[in-house]
Amino acid sequence: MRVPAVSGSFYPAEAGVLKDQIRRCFIGGPGEPGECTGKRSISAVVAPHAGYVYSGICAAHSFKAIAEDGLPDAYIVIGPDHHGVPYDLVTSSEDYCTPLGAVKVHQQIVSRLREYIPDDPRAHVREHSIEVELPFLQYIDKAPAIVPVIMGRQDMQTAERLARALKIACEGYDVVIVASSDLVHYMPKTMADRLDSHFLNAVASGNVASVYDEVRRNNLSVCGYGPIATAMLMSLPGKIQVMDQTDSSFALNHDTSAVVGYGSVVMRKN
């Protein structure tokens, strides 16, 4: 079982404290999840993966939407690589663990997926972009099953390849994509607000090429644009809604001269 790499730093290491912090993220943002409608219209969400004191309230918007829409068979959690894994794409058949307990991997989907991309638990040992999403999933779902995927390359061709593989691997299962991404990194708040707004507008347009155009044209430091593009490719045609845009300056009186941006996005089927 993959042990947590960032508990005690990105989020609390003690289960009761962690649950309370997640609850406060909901209360301080969109509110606690309400009654489940059972509609199951959500195909994907975008959620940040920074420390909860910075991005947890923003992330709560996406997870509240899932909780109220209905819980799927599995969550395909796609995160960018921060540590130089030697793969374009890599999944893991090893269960994850957080302070809230075990998070099981959906072995049937992973067994199909490994026909298209490598399965190497070692590549997942240090990466936080998947791990940080899991306590939120455990908060809204008592027994979430996940398919973890790290993107070492995030170009459009790799996103298209991953989307094709996932469509085959997930056939017959009801899944939600969780695209893990922060937005621009370490720039003045006014500039970050403008660039993030333009980027999220491109996401909401449903035009994957325009998302890559924004990244290239403005040299954006959005760390998970590949997971976001994959989520879009898996969701279209459909409705894409930006739920929240914020940045690290809203937490702990963080320096406005060098912020990290965060966004919450929900993608729904037609």
C-alpha positions as YAML, in Angstrom:
chain: A
units: angstrom
residues:
- id: 1
  name: MET
  ca: [0.00, 0.00, 0.00]
- id: 2
  name: ARG
  ca: [1.31, 3.44, -0.93]
- id: 3
  name: VAL
  ca: [1.88, 5.42, 2.25]
- id: 4
  name: PRO
  ca: [1.16, 9.17, 2.37]
- id: 5
  name: ALA
  ca: [3.98, 11.41, 1.19]
- id: 6
  name: VAL
  ca: [2.61, 14.80, 2.28]
- id: 7
  name: SER
  ca: [0.36, 14.16, 5.29]
- id: 8
  name: GLY
  ca: [1.41, 16.47, 8.07]
- id: 9
  name: SER
  ca: [2.48, 19.13, 5.57]
- id: 10
  name: PHE
  ca: [-0.14, 19.61, 2.85]
- id: 11
  name: TYR
  ca: [-2.91, 18.38, 5.16]
- id: 12
  name: PRO
  ca: [-3.12, 17.15, 8.79]
- id: 13
  name: ALA
  ca: [-1.74, 13.72, 9.66]
- id: 14
  name: GLU
  ca: [-4.32, 13.01, 12.38]
- id: 15
  name: ALA
  ca: [-7.67, 11.71, 11.13]
- id: 16
  name: GLY
  ca: [-9.93, 13.79, 13.37]
- id: 17
  name: VAL
  ca: [-8.05, 17.01, 12.65]
- id: 18
  name: LEU
  ca: [-8.06, 16.23, 8.93]
- id: 19
  name: LYS
  ca: [-11.82, 15.63, 8.85]
- id: 20
  name: ASP
  ca: [-12.40, 18.87, 10.71]
- id: 21
  name: GLN
  ca: [-10.22, 20.83, 8.30]
- id: 22
  name: ILE
  ca: [-12.05, 19.39, 5.28]
- id: 23
  name: ARG
  ca: [-15.38, 20.24, 6.92]
- id: 24
  name: ARG
  ca: [-14.19, 23.79, 7.48]
- id: 25
  name: CYS
  ca: [-13.13, 24.01, 3.81]
- id: 26
  name: PHE
  ca: [-16.73, 23.27, 2.83]
- id: 27
  name: ILE
  ca: [-18.22, 25.61, 5.43]
- id: 28
  name: GLY
  ca: [-15.82, 28.43, 4.48]
- id: 29
  name: GLY
  ca: [-16.59, 28.00, 0.78]
- id: 30
  name: PRO
  ca: [-19.58, 26.41, -0.95]
- id: 31
  name: GLY
  ca: [-21.14, 24.94, 2.19]
- id: 32
  name: GLU
  ca: [-21.42, 21.33, 3.29]
- id: 33
  name: PRO
  ca: [-22.70, 18.95, 0.60]
- id: 34
  name: GLY
  ca: [-26.49, 18.78, 0.48]
- id: 35
  name: GLU
  ca: [-28.79, 15.94, -0.45]
- id: 36
  name: CYS
  ca: [-27.64, 13.74, -3.33]
- id: 37
  name: THR
  ca: [-29.83, 14.13, -6.41]
- id: 38
  name: GLY
  ca: [-28.66, 10.92, -8.05]
- id: 39
  name: LYS
  ca: [-28.55, 12.62, -11.44]
- id: 40
  name: ARG
  ca: [-24.98, 11.56, -12.21]
- id: 41
  name: SER
  ca: [-24.47, 14.26, -14.79]
- id: 42
  name: ILE
  ca: [-20.87, 15.08, -13.81]
- id: 43
  name: SER
  ca: [-18.20, 13.53, -16.01]
- id: 44
  name: ALA
  ca: [-15.17, 15.41, -14.62]
- id: 45
  name: VAL
  ca: [-13.97, 18.07, -12.23]
- id: 46
  name: VAL
  ca: [-10.85, 20.17, -11.85]
- id: 47
  name: ALA
  ca: [-9.50, 20.59, -8.31]
- id: 48
  name: PRO
  ca: [-6.28, 22.15, -6.96]
- id: 49
  name: HIS
  ca: [-3.67, 20.12, -5.08]
- id: 50
  name: ALA
  ca: [-1.91, 22.64, -2.84]
- id: 51
  name: GLY
  ca: [-1.92, 22.64, 0.95]
- id: 52
  name: TYR
  ca: [-5.47, 22.71, 2.27]
- id: 53
  name: VAL
  ca: [-4.96, 26.03, 4.07]
- id: 54
  name: TYR
  ca: [-4.37, 27.57, 0.64]
- id: 55
  name: SER
  ca: [-6.52, 25.66, -1.83]
- id: 56
  name: GLY
  ca: [-8.93, 23.54, 0.22]
- id: 57
  name: ILE
  ca: [-11.86, 25.94, 0.04]
- id: 58
  name: CYS
  ca: [-11.52, 26.12, -3.73]
- id: 59
  name: ALA
  ca: [-11.31, 22.32, -4.02]
- id: 60
  name: ALA
  ca: [-14.46, 21.95, -1.90]
- id: 61
  name: HIS
  ca: [-16.56, 23.41, -4.72]
- id: 62
  name: SER
  ca: [-15.72, 20.49, -7.01]
- id: 63
  name: PHE
  ca: [-16.19, 17.80, -4.39]
- id: 64
  name: LYS
  ca: [-19.49, 19.25, -3.18]
- id: 65
  name: ALA
  ca: [-20.75, 19.12, -6.77]
- id: 66
  name: ILE
  ca: [-19.83, 15.41, -7.02]
- id: 67
  name: ALA
  ca: [-21.44, 14.58, -3.66]
- id: 68
  name: GLU
  ca: [-24.70, 16.25, -4.61]
- id: 69
  name: ASP
  ca: [-24.74, 14.87, -8.16]
- id: 70
  name: GLY
  ca: [-24.14, 11.23, -7.19]
- id: 71
  name: LEU
  ca: [-21.20, 8.92, -6.53]
- id: 72
  name: PRO
  ca: [-19.63, 6.93, -9.40]
- id: 73
  name: ASP
  ca: [-18.10, 3.46, -9.54]
- id: 74
  name: ALA
  ca: [-14.60, 4.95, -9.68]
- id: 75
  name: TYR
  ca: [-12.67, 8.22, -9.73]
- id: 76
  name: ILE
  ca: [-9.95, 8.56, -12.37]
- id: 77
  name: VAL
  ca: [-7.51, 10.87, -10.56]
- id: 78
  name: ILE
  ca: [-5.06, 12.38, -13.05]
- id: 79
  name: GLY
  ca: [-2.18, 14.43, -11.70]
- id: 80
  name: PRO
  ca: [0.86, 16.14, -13.22]
- id: 81
  name: ASP
  ca: [4.38, 14.91, -12.46]
- id: 82
  name: HIS
  ca: [6.44, 17.06, -10.07]
- id: 83
  name: HIS
  ca: [9.39, 14.69, -9.61]
- id: 84
  name: GLY
  ca: [10.57, 13.59, -13.07]
- id: 85
  name: VAL
  ca: [9.03, 10.15, -13.47]
- id: 86
  name: PRO
  ca: [10.50, 8.24, -16.45]
- id: 87
  name: TYR
  ca: [7.10, 7.82, -18.15]
- id: 88
  name: ASP
  ca: [4.82, 9.86, -20.38]
- id: 89
  name: LEU
  ca: [1.92, 8.26, -18.50]
- id: 90
  name: VAL
  ca: [1.91, 5.84, -15.58]
- id: 91
  name: THR
  ca: [-0.79, 4.26, -13.44]
- id: 92
  name: SER
  ca: [-0.53, 2.16, -10.28]
- id: 93
  name: SER
  ca: [-2.31, -0.99, -9.12]
- id: 94
  name: GLU
  ca: [-1.20, -0.36, -5.52]
- id: 95
  name: ASP
  ca: [-3.83, 0.89, -3.08]
- id: 96
  name: TYR
  ca: [-3.25, 4.30, -1.50]
- id: 97
  name: CYS
  ca: [-3.47, 5.17, 2.19]
- id: 98
  name: THR
  ca: [-4.34, 8.45, 3.90]
- id: 99
  name: PRO
  ca: [-4.93, 9.29, 7.59]
- id: 100
  name: LEU
  ca: [-8.61, 8.49, 6.89]
- id: 101
  name: GLY
  ca: [-7.78, 4.92, 5.86]
- id: 102
  name: ALA
  ca: [-7.21, 2.88, 2.72]
- id: 103
  name: VAL
  ca: [-8.25, 4.08, -0.72]
- id: 104
  name: LYS
  ca: [-8.69, 1.07, -2.96]
- id: 105
  name: VAL
  ca: [-7.61, 1.05, -6.58]
- id: 106
  name: HIS
  ca: [-10.28, -0.12, -9.03]
- id: 107
  name: GLN
  ca: [-8.35, -3.17, -10.16]
- id: 108
  name: GLN
  ca: [-10.61, -4.06, -13.09]
- id: 109
  name: ILE
  ca: [-10.12, -0.68, -14.76]
- id: 110
  name: VAL
  ca: [-6.39, -0.61, -14.01]
- id: 111
  name: SER
  ca: [-5.95, -4.11, -15.43]
- id: 112
  name: ARG
  ca: [-7.46, -2.88, -18.70]
- id: 113
  name: LEU
  ca: [-5.52, 0.38, -18.62]
- id: 114
  name: ARG
  ca: [-2.14, -1.30, -18.24]
- id: 115
  name: GLU
  ca: [-2.53, -2.62, -21.78]
- id: 116
  name: TYR
  ca: [-1.98, 1.00, -22.90]
- id: 117
  name: ILE
  ca: [0.17, 2.64, -20.23]
- id: 118
  name: PRO
  ca: [2.68, 1.28, -17.67]
- id: 119
  name: ASP
  ca: [1.67, 0.20, -14.18]
- id: 120
  name: ASP
  ca: [4.49, 1.16, -11.79]
- id: 121
  name: PRO
  ca: [3.68, 1.91, -8.13]
- id: 122
  name: ARG
  ca: [7.24, 3.17, -7.60]
- id: 123
  name: ALA
  ca: [6.51, 6.19, -9.81]
- id: 124
  name: HIS
  ca: [3.70, 7.23, -7.43]
- id: 125
  name: VAL
  ca: [5.65, 7.14, -4.16]
- id: 126
  name: ARG
  ca: [6.52, 10.87, -3.96]
- id: 127
  name: GLU
  ca: [3.85, 12.52, -6.13]
- id: 128
  name: HIS
  ca: [1.39, 14.68, -4.17]
- id: 129
  name: SER
  ca: [-0.95, 15.77, -6.98]
- id: 130
  name: ILE
  ca: [-3.05, 12.61, -6.65]
- id: 131
  name: GLU
  ca: [-2.68, 12.10, -2.91]
- id: 132
  name: VAL
  ca: [-4.01, 15.53, -1.95]
- id: 133
  name: GLU
  ca: [-7.35, 14.85, -3.67]
- id: 134
  name: LEU
  ca: [-8.00, 11.60, -1.81]
- id: 135
  name: PRO
  ca: [-9.07, 12.80, 1.68]
- id: 136
  name: PHE
  ca: [-11.73, 14.96, 0.00]
- id: 137
  name: LEU
  ca: [-12.98, 11.89, -1.87]
- id: 138
  name: GLN
  ca: [-13.03, 9.93, 1.38]
- id: 139
  name: TYR
  ca: [-15.02, 12.74, 3.01]
- id: 140
  name: ILE
  ca: [-17.81, 12.57, 0.41]
- id: 141
  name: ASP
  ca: [-17.63, 8.82, -0.36]
- id: 142
  name: LYS
  ca: [-17.22, 6.16, 2.35]
- id: 143
  name: ALA
  ca: [-15.46, 3.74, -0.02]
- id: 144
  name: PRO
  ca: [-14.04, 5.53, -3.06]
- id: 145
  name: ALA
  ca: [-12.31, 3.43, -5.70]
- id: 146
  name: ILE
  ca: [-9.64, 5.23, -7.71]
- id: 147
  name: VAL
  ca: [-7.56, 4.87, -10.82]
- id: 148
  name: PRO
  ca: [-4.41, 6.99, -10.27]
- id: 149
  name: VAL
  ca: [-2.62, 8.32, -13.36]
- id: 150
  name: ILE
  ca: [0.47, 10.55, -13.44]
- id: 151
  name: MET
  ca: [1.15, 12.53, -16.61]
- id: 152
  name: GLY
  ca: [4.88, 12.93, -17.20]
- id: 153
  name: ARG
  ca: [4.12, 14.61, -20.54]
- id: 154
  name: GLN
  ca: [1.19, 16.98, -20.93]
- id: 155
  name: ASP
  ca: [1.12, 17.80, -24.66]
- id: 156
  name: MET
  ca: [-2.12, 17.40, -26.59]
- id: 157
  name: GLN
  ca: [-1.05, 14.14, -28.22]
- id: 158
  name: THR
  ca: [-0.41, 12.57, -24.81]
- id: 159
  name: ALA
  ca: [-3.75, 13.85, -23.49]
- id: 160
  name: GLU
  ca: [-5.51, 12.40, -26.53]
- id: 161
  name: ARG
  ca: [-3.72, 9.08, -26.06]
- id: 162
  name: LEU
  ca: [-4.71, 8.93, -22.41]
- id: 163
  name: ALA
  ca: [-8.33, 9.85, -23.17]
- id: 164
  name: ARG
  ca: [-8.56, 7.06, -25.77]
- id: 165
  name: ALA
  ca: [-7.08, 4.53, -23.34]
- id: 166
  name: LEU
  ca: [-9.39, 5.59, -20.52]
- id: 167
  name: LYS
  ca: [-12.49, 5.37, -22.71]
- id: 168
  name: ILE
  ca: [-11.63, 1.74, -23.45]
- id: 169
  name: ALA
  ca: [-10.54, 0.86, -19.92]
- id: 170
  name: CYS
  ca: [-13.61, 2.45, -18.31]
- id: 171
  name: GLU
  ca: [-16.19, 0.95, -20.66]
- id: 172
  name: GLY
  ca: [-19.11, -0.40, -18.64]
- id: 173
  name: TYR
  ca: [-18.19, 1.59, -15.53]
- id: 174
  name: ASP
  ca: [-19.55, 4.89, -14.28]
- id: 175
  name: VAL
  ca: [-16.55, 7.14, -13.63]
- id: 176
  name: VAL
  ca: [-15.68, 10.73, -12.74]
- id: 177
  name: ILE
  ca: [-12.39, 12.24, -13.85]
- id: 178
  name: VAL
  ca: [-10.61, 14.34, -11.19]
- id: 179
  name: ALA
  ca: [-8.10, 16.55, -13.01]
- id: 180
  name: SER
  ca: [-5.60, 17.72, -10.39]
- id: 181
  name: SER
  ca: [-4.08, 21.11, -11.16]
- id: 182
  name: ASP
  ca: [-3.04, 24.39, -9.65]
- id: 183
  name: LEU
  ca: [-3.04, 27.45, -11.89]
- id: 184
  name: VAL
  ca: [-0.26, 30.03, -12.42]
- id: 185
  name: HIS
  ca: [2.60, 30.02, -9.93]
- id: 186
  name: TYR
  ca: [4.45, 32.79, -8.07]
- id: 187
  name: MET
  ca: [3.50, 36.00, -9.80]
- id: 188
  name: PRO
  ca: [1.79, 39.23, -8.68]
- id: 189
  name: LYS
  ca: [-1.87, 38.77, -7.84]
- id: 190
  name: THR
  ca: [-3.19, 41.18, -10.46]
- id: 191
  name: MET
  ca: [-1.33, 39.36, -13.22]
- id: 192
  name: ALA
  ca: [-2.27, 35.93, -11.86]
- id: 193
  name: ASP
  ca: [-5.96, 36.88, -11.70]
- id: 194
  name: ARG
  ca: [-5.93, 37.98, -15.34]
- id: 195
  name: LEU
  ca: [-4.02, 34.99, -16.69]
- id: 196
  name: ASP
  ca: [-6.00, 32.47, -14.66]
- id: 197
  name: SER
  ca: [-9.28, 34.04, -15.77]
- id: 198
  name: HIS
  ca: [-8.28, 33.77, -19.43]
- id: 199
  name: PHE
  ca: [-7.14, 30.18, -18.94]
- id: 200
  name: LEU
  ca: [-10.36, 29.14, -17.18]
- id: 201
  name: ASN
  ca: [-12.41, 30.86, -19.89]
- id: 202
  name: ALA
  ca: [-10.59, 28.70, -22.44]
- id: 203
  name: VAL
  ca: [-11.44, 25.61, -20.39]
- id: 204
  name: ALA
  ca: [-15.09, 26.67, -20.12]
- id: 205
  name: SER
  ca: [-15.23, 27.18, -23.89]
- id: 206
  name: GLY
  ca: [-14.76, 23.46, -24.39]
- id: 207
  name: ASN
  ca: [-12.04, 24.07, -26.97]
- id: 208
  name: VAL
  ca: [-9.05, 21.94, -25.99]
- id: 209
  name: ALA
  ca: [-6.81, 23.58, -28.60]
- id: 210
  name: SER
  ca: [-7.51, 27.01, -27.07]
- id: 211
  name: VAL
  ca: [-6.37, 25.71, -23.66]
- id: 212
  name: TYR
  ca: [-3.02, 24.75, -25.16]
- id: 213
  name: ASP
  ca: [-2.89, 28.08, -27.01]
- id: 214
  name: GLU
  ca: [-3.28, 29.93, -23.69]
- id: 215
  name: VAL
  ca: [-0.49, 27.89, -22.12]
- id: 216
  name: ARG
  ca: [1.89, 28.46, -25.05]
- id: 217
  name: ARG
  ca: [1.05, 32.08, -25.79]
- id: 218
  name: ASN
  ca: [1.39, 33.26, -22.19]
- id: 219
  name: ASN
  ca: [4.00, 30.71, -21.07]
- id: 220
  name: LEU
  ca: [1.65, 29.70, -18.26]
- id: 221
  name: SER
  ca: [2.92, 27.81, -15.24]
- id: 222
  name: VAL
  ca: [-0.39, 25.95, -14.86]
- id: 223
  name: CYS
  ca: [0.96, 22.62, -13.62]
- id: 224
  name: GLY
  ca: [-1.89, 20.30, -14.66]
- id: 225
  name: TYR
  ca: [-3.10, 21.51, -18.04]
- id: 226
  name: GLY
  ca: [-2.61, 17.99, -19.41]
- id: 227
  name: PRO
  ca: [-5.00, 16.40, -16.88]
- id: 228
  name: ILE
  ca: [-7.47, 19.22, -17.57]
- id: 229
  name: ALA
  ca: [-7.25, 18.63, -21.34]
- id: 230
  name: THR
  ca: [-7.78, 14.90, -20.79]
- id: 231
  name: ALA
  ca: [-10.85, 15.61, -18.66]
- id: 232
  name: MET
  ca: [-12.23, 17.85, -21.41]
- id: 233
  name: LEU
  ca: [-11.62, 15.20, -24.06]
- id: 234
  name: MET
  ca: [-13.43, 12.65, -21.90]
- id: 235
  name: SER
  ca: [-16.36, 15.01, -21.26]
- id: 236
  name: LEU
  ca: [-17.16, 16.72, -24.53]
- id: 237
  name: PRO
  ca: [-19.69, 17.42, -25.82]
- id: 238
  name: GLY
  ca: [-21.04, 18.77, -22.57]
- id: 239
  name: LYS
  ca: [-21.34, 21.77, -20.29]
- id: 240
  name: ILE
  ca: [-18.26, 23.12, -18.50]
- id: 241
  name: GLN
  ca: [-18.72, 25.50, -15.57]
- id: 242
  name: VAL
  ca: [-16.09, 27.37, -13.57]
- id: 243
  name: MET
  ca: [-17.18, 27.12, -9.94]
- id: 244
  name: ASP
  ca: [-14.45, 29.12, -8.23]
- id: 245
  name: GLN
  ca: [-11.24, 31.03, -8.95]
- id: 246
  name: THR
  ca: [-8.95, 32.12, -6.16]
- id: 247
  name: ASP
  ca: [-5.30, 32.18, -5.11]
- id: 248
  name: SER
  ca: [-2.99, 31.69, -2.16]
- id: 249
  name: SER
  ca: [-3.22, 35.32, -1.02]
- id: 250
  name: PHE
  ca: [-6.66, 34.66, 0.49]
- id: 251
  name: ALA
  ca: [-5.15, 32.33, 3.11]
- id: 252
  name: LEU
  ca: [-3.03, 33.35, 6.08]
- id: 253
  name: ASN
  ca: [-2.49, 36.86, 4.65]
- id: 254
  name: HIS
  ca: [-0.19, 35.36, 2.04]
- id: 255
  name: ASP
  ca: [2.07, 37.68, 0.04]
- id: 256
  name: THR
  ca: [0.17, 39.19, -2.92]
- id: 257
  name: SER
  ca: [3.41, 39.77, -4.82]
- id: 258
  name: ALA
  ca: [3.90, 36.04, -5.53]
- id: 259
  name: VAL
  ca: [0.66, 34.03, -5.51]
- id: 260
  name: VAL
  ca: [-0.36, 30.60, -6.76]
- id: 261
  name: GLY
  ca: [-3.74, 30.43, -8.48]
- id: 262
  name: TYR
  ca: [-6.45, 27.82, -7.97]
- id: 263
  name: GLY
  ca: [-9.60, 26.93, -9.86]
- id: 264
  name: SER
  ca: [-12.57, 24.63, -9.44]
- id: 265
  name: VAL
  ca: [-14.34, 23.44, -12.59]
- id: 266
  name: VAL
  ca: [-17.23, 21.01, -13.14]
- id: 267
  name: MET
  ca: [-17.86, 19.26, -16.46]
- id: 268
  name: ARG
  ca: [-21.29, 17.74, -17.10]
- id: 269
  name: LYS
  ca: [-22.64, 15.43, -19.76]
- id: 270
  name: ASN
  ca: [-25.19, 16.75, -22.25]
...
